[in-house]
Amino acid sequence: MIPEHAPAAATAPVHTILIPGFMCDHTLWQAIQPELQQWGPLQFASITQDSDIGAMAERILPQLPARCDLIGFSLGGYVARRIAVLAPERVRRLVLLNTSARASTAAELAANQQQIRMLQTFPFRGQTRNAMMRALHPQRPDAALLDHLQQMSLSLGAKVFIRQLSIVRADGHDELRRITCPVLVIASRDDQMRSLQEADNMLAALPNGRLRIIGDCGHMSPLERPVQLLQLLQVFLQAESA
């Protein structure tokens, strides 16, 4: 028999799974990692081995704990919401960070194929400066962040670049309607790669979603505005924990 005033059993901390974006590695999270580690165990998912969103999600699924929070950045957001559909019982909360649910356009697919063809002639030297500039605030493309983006790109290499360029992204708004766990959509005011309208469209499709916007920030919010991002994550993952 349990004594009437016995202390309640400690609740095990929830694991947080971090899924990076296009040509990003685990260092994407370096500015927020120390704080996140104080909240509970972290796991860095990889999306480097496949050229299909569904295959990426299927590869990550066996590595997940029985219950976790998912944070998906950009391309990783596509993968995270697919996981939430495939295994809803394993996802406590979902964060969709600087991402979208829209399909690839014909122009985007054509440009990607052109880049792949160029690699048959020219050696891979990382992403172009123009591509990296688009990922940062348009008025403040910080030199250190540009270098960080290039280092991530070079560390992953040409094979990963080709795999991720080969991805055809299907429209995911119907999929969002099937995700019933709490979802936080985070967008950046000055994101040149993902629009606020795309964030609004995701929010409209989610049964249990909320939207927060980080001001004065480009696409790379984990690197550009880590303090503001952590504040939003803390409210969603910590202060409102069930």
PyMOL commands that set and color helices and strands:
alter all, ss='L'
color gray80, all
select helices_A, chain A and resi 26-29+33-39+53-63+75-86+88-90+106-118+129-134+143-165+173-176+196-205+221-224+226-239
alter helices_A, ss='H'
color red, helices_A
select strands_A, chain A and resi 15-19+42-44+68-73+91-97+183-188+209-214
alter strands_A, ss='S'
color yellow, strands_A
deselect
rebuild
show_as cartoon
